[in-house]
Amino acid sequence: MPTHKTSGRRSSNTSKTSGATVAVLSAQADGTGRVALTLDSTGYWPDANYAIIGGTPAAGAPLAIVTNQSERCFVAETGFCVRGRFQAYWGAHGGLALNGYPISVEFNELLEDGRPYTVQYFERTRLEYHPEVRDTAAQVLVGQFGRRVHPADPSATPDATQIWFPQTGHNVPTDFYRYWSDQGSLAQFGLPLTEPYLQRLEDGKTFLVQYFERARFEWHPENPAPYAILLGQFGRLMLSGAQR
C-alpha cells in the first residue's frame, strides 16, 4: 500500500487539491516526456498531473511522484479523507447519506473471495477497488456486508402487496422498494436477503428492518420524511470486528 503524505491538517468537510507523495510500483517513459504509471492504490488516477521527485522513469523502477488530486476530508468528524476513484464513487452514489463518513484510510484487505483488494471503510459501506473488471466505470464496488451480518433466509412466499424478488425469494415493502430503486438499487444495495421483520438494534430500540446484500434498511417512523428510512452502520460494525 502506498504512503500518502499531505502538508498540514485539513479543515473539516472540505474538498481540496494539494500535493501528495505517492509510492509507485512501476513506470514506463512513453517518449513524449510523460510517464505511464502503475499505482498500487486506487486513490490516485494514473493520468493525473504529477511531478517525479525521486527514482528513474524506467520500466520496473520504483518512483516517488507528487500528484495534484482533489480530496474531501472530515477532520472534525472522523479524521479521515476520501480521494480519487473512491471519492468519485462516494460523491456520485449518495455521499454521506448512503455511505457515511470515511472511518479508515485506504488499505489492502483479503476479502471473501480470498484475494487482496484496496478498500476503504465508511460508516455504512466498504468501497472496494476491483482492477480486474474491464469496465473502468464499474471497478469500484460496495462490499456485501449484508451477507456477512445476516446470511440469507430461506425463500418466502410471494406477497401481492409487496415487490417480489425471485432471485433470492423475498418480498420488499413498497416504501423500502421505492428507497431501494431511487437511491442506487442493485449496485448500491444488492438483493434482499430477508423479509422485513422487527429487530432490536444497537441502540437497544426495536425497528422494522430488512437485510440486503450490501445494506440493512431501517424504518424510523419517529423521523420526518425523507429520513424515515435509514441505513445500518455496517462499516463501523465490520471494521470494529476486523480490528479485534
C-alpha positions as CSV (number, residue, x, y, z in Angstrom):
1,M,0.0,0.0,0.0
2,P,1.4,3.5,-0.8
3,T,2.2,6.0,1.7
4,H,0.2,9.3,1.3
5,K,1.8,12.4,2.9
6,T,0.0,15.7,3.0
7,S,1.2,19.0,4.2
8,G,-0.8,20.5,7.1
9,R,-4.2,19.5,8.6
10,R,-7.3,19.7,6.5
11,S,-10.3,21.7,7.5
12,S,-13.5,19.8,8.2
13,N,-15.8,18.6,5.4
14,T,-13.9,20.3,2.6
15,S,-12.7,19.4,-0.9
16,K,-9.1,20.5,-1.7
17,T,-6.4,19.9,-4.2
18,S,-2.9,19.5,-2.8
19,G,0.4,17.8,-3.4
20,A,0.7,14.3,-2.0
21,T,3.6,11.9,-2.2
22,V,2.7,8.5,-3.6
23,A,4.8,5.3,-3.9
24,V,4.5,3.9,-7.4
25,L,5.0,0.2,-8.4
26,S,6.4,0.8,-11.9
27,A,6.6,3.4,-14.6
28,Q,7.4,3.5,-18.3
29,A,8.5,6.6,-20.2
30,D,6.5,7.0,-23.5
31,G,9.0,9.1,-25.4
32,T,7.0,12.3,-25.0
33,G,8.1,13.3,-21.6
34,R,5.1,11.7,-19.9
35,V,5.3,8.5,-17.8
36,A,2.7,5.8,-17.7
37,L,2.2,4.9,-14.1
38,T,1.0,1.7,-12.4
39,L,-0.2,2.7,-8.9
40,D,-0.6,0.3,-6.0
41,S,-3.7,2.2,-4.8
42,T,-6.9,3.3,-6.2
43,G,-6.6,6.7,-4.6
44,Y,-4.8,8.4,-7.5
45,W,-5.7,8.4,-11.1
46,P,-2.9,7.1,-13.4
47,D,-3.4,10.0,-15.8
48,A,-3.3,12.7,-13.1
49,N,-1.0,15.7,-13.2
50,Y,2.2,14.9,-11.4
51,A,5.9,15.6,-11.0
52,I,8.6,13.0,-10.4
53,I,10.5,13.7,-7.2
54,G,12.5,10.5,-6.9
55,G,13.5,7.5,-8.9
56,T,14.1,6.9,-12.7
57,P,11.2,6.7,-15.2
58,A,12.1,3.2,-16.5
59,A,10.1,0.0,-16.5
60,G,10.0,-1.7,-13.1
61,A,11.8,1.2,-11.4
62,P,10.1,2.5,-8.2
63,L,9.2,6.2,-8.4
64,A,8.0,8.8,-6.0
65,I,5.7,11.4,-7.5
66,V,3.7,14.4,-6.5
67,T,0.1,14.4,-7.8
68,N,-2.5,17.2,-7.7
69,Q,-5.6,15.4,-6.5
70,S,-8.8,16.7,-5.0
71,E,-9.8,15.1,-1.7
72,R,-12.6,15.5,0.8
73,C,-11.5,15.4,4.4
74,F,-13.6,15.1,7.5
75,V,-11.1,16.1,10.2
76,A,-13.6,17.0,12.9
77,E,-16.0,14.2,12.2
78,T,-13.7,11.1,11.8
79,G,-10.2,12.4,10.9
80,F,-10.1,10.7,7.5
81,C,-10.2,11.7,3.8
82,V,-11.7,10.2,0.7
83,R,-10.0,10.7,-2.7
84,G,-9.5,9.5,-6.3
85,R,-11.8,6.8,-7.5
86,F,-13.3,6.3,-4.1
87,Q,-14.2,10.0,-3.8
88,A,-15.8,9.9,-7.3
89,Y,-17.9,6.9,-6.4
90,W,-18.8,8.2,-2.9
91,G,-19.9,11.5,-4.3
92,A,-21.9,10.0,-7.2
93,H,-23.6,7.4,-5.1
94,G,-25.2,9.1,-2.2
95,G,-22.3,10.7,-0.4
96,L,-22.9,11.0,3.4
97,A,-26.5,9.8,3.3
98,L,-25.8,6.3,1.8
99,N,-22.2,5.7,2.7
100,G,-21.5,7.8,5.8
101,Y,-18.2,9.4,6.7
102,P,-14.8,7.7,5.9
103,I,-13.6,5.8,9.0
104,S,-10.3,4.4,7.7
105,V,-7.6,5.1,5.2
106,E,-7.3,3.0,2.0
107,F,-5.5,-0.3,2.7
108,N,-5.2,-3.8,1.3
109,E,-7.5,-6.3,2.7
110,L,-8.1,-10.0,2.0
111,L,-11.7,-10.2,1.0
112,E,-14.3,-13.0,1.0
113,D,-13.0,-14.4,-2.4
114,G,-9.6,-14.9,-0.8
115,R,-7.9,-12.2,-2.9
116,P,-6.4,-8.9,-1.6
117,Y,-8.0,-5.6,-2.7
118,T,-7.6,-1.9,-2.0
119,V,-10.5,-1.0,0.3
120,Q,-11.7,1.9,2.4
121,Y,-14.3,1.7,5.1
122,F,-17.1,4.2,5.6
123,E,-19.8,4.2,8.3
124,R,-22.3,2.3,6.2
125,T,-20.2,0.7,3.4
126,R,-16.9,-0.6,2.4
127,L,-15.7,0.6,-1.1
128,E,-13.5,-1.9,-3.0
129,Y,-11.3,-1.3,-6.0
130,H,-11.5,-4.2,-8.5
131,P,-9.0,-3.6,-11.2
132,E,-9.8,-7.0,-12.8
133,V,-13.1,-5.5,-14.0
134,R,-12.7,-4.4,-17.6
135,D,-15.3,-1.7,-17.4
136,T,-13.4,1.1,-15.6
137,A,-16.7,2.7,-14.6
138,A,-17.5,-0.5,-12.6
139,Q,-14.2,-1.1,-10.9
140,V,-15.4,0.4,-7.5
141,L,-17.8,-1.9,-5.8
142,V,-19.7,-1.9,-2.5
143,G,-18.8,-4.7,-0.1
144,Q,-21.5,-7.3,0.6
145,F,-21.7,-6.7,4.3
146,G,-25.3,-7.8,4.4
147,R,-24.4,-11.4,3.7
148,R,-21.8,-11.4,6.5
149,V,-24.0,-9.8,9.1
150,H,-27.1,-11.8,8.2
151,P,-26.9,-14.8,5.9
152,A,-29.8,-15.2,3.5
153,D,-33.0,-16.5,5.0
154,P,-34.9,-19.3,3.2
155,S,-37.2,-18.3,0.4
156,A,-40.6,-16.8,1.4
157,T,-43.9,-16.9,-0.4
158,P,-44.7,-14.1,-2.9
159,D,-46.9,-11.3,-1.3
160,A,-49.1,-9.5,-3.8
161,T,-48.9,-6.3,-1.6
162,Q,-45.1,-6.1,-1.9
163,I,-42.4,-6.3,-4.6
164,W,-41.2,-9.9,-5.2
165,F,-37.6,-10.7,-5.9
166,P,-37.4,-14.2,-7.4
167,Q,-33.6,-14.1,-7.4
168,T,-33.5,-14.5,-3.7
169,G,-37.1,-15.4,-2.9
170,H,-38.0,-12.4,-0.8
171,N,-40.6,-9.6,-0.7
172,V,-39.8,-5.9,-0.3
173,P,-42.4,-3.5,1.1
174,T,-43.3,-0.6,-1.2
175,D,-41.6,2.1,0.9
176,F,-38.4,0.1,1.1
177,Y,-38.6,-0.7,-2.6
178,R,-39.0,3.0,-3.5
179,Y,-35.9,3.9,-1.5
180,W,-34.0,0.9,-3.0
181,S,-35.0,2.0,-6.5
182,D,-34.4,5.7,-6.1
183,Q,-31.1,5.5,-4.2
184,G,-29.0,3.1,-6.2
185,S,-30.9,-0.2,-6.5
186,L,-28.8,-3.3,-7.2
187,A,-25.3,-1.8,-7.4
188,Q,-25.7,0.1,-4.1
189,F,-27.8,-2.3,-2.0
190,G,-27.9,-5.7,-3.7
191,L,-30.8,-8.1,-3.5
192,P,-33.0,-8.7,-0.4
193,L,-31.8,-11.5,1.9
194,T,-34.7,-11.5,4.4
195,E,-38.3,-10.5,4.7
196,P,-38.9,-7.3,6.7
197,Y,-39.1,-8.0,10.5
198,L,-38.8,-6.4,13.9
199,Q,-35.3,-6.3,15.4
200,R,-33.7,-4.8,18.4
201,L,-30.8,-2.7,17.1
202,E,-27.5,-1.5,18.6
203,D,-29.2,1.4,20.4
204,G,-31.5,-1.0,22.3
205,K,-34.6,0.1,20.4
206,T,-36.7,-2.1,18.1
207,F,-37.3,-1.2,14.5
208,L,-38.7,-2.8,11.3
209,V,-35.6,-3.8,9.3
210,Q,-34.8,-5.7,6.1
211,Y,-31.4,-7.0,5.1
212,F,-30.0,-6.7,1.6
213,E,-26.7,-8.0,0.3
214,R,-25.0,-4.6,0.9
215,A,-27.2,-2.8,3.4
216,R,-29.8,-3.0,6.2
217,F,-32.8,-0.8,5.8
218,E,-34.4,0.5,9.0
219,W,-37.8,2.1,9.3
220,H,-37.7,5.0,11.7
221,P,-41.2,6.4,12.0
222,E,-40.1,9.0,14.5
223,N,-38.1,10.8,11.8
224,P,-39.8,13.2,9.3
225,A,-39.7,12.4,5.6
226,P,-37.5,11.8,3.8
227,Y,-35.5,10.4,6.8
228,A,-37.8,7.7,7.9
229,I,-35.7,5.1,6.2
230,L,-32.1,4.9,7.4
231,L,-29.2,2.5,6.7
232,G,-27.4,0.4,9.3
233,Q,-23.8,1.4,10.1
234,F,-22.3,-1.8,8.8
235,G,-19.0,-0.2,8.1
236,R,-18.4,0.6,11.7
237,L,-19.6,-2.9,12.8
238,M,-17.4,-4.8,10.3
239,L,-14.3,-2.6,10.8
240,S,-14.5,-2.9,14.6
241,G,-14.9,-6.7,14.3
242,A,-11.9,-6.9,12.0
243,Q,-9.7,-4.9,14.4
244,R,-10.4,-7.1,17.4
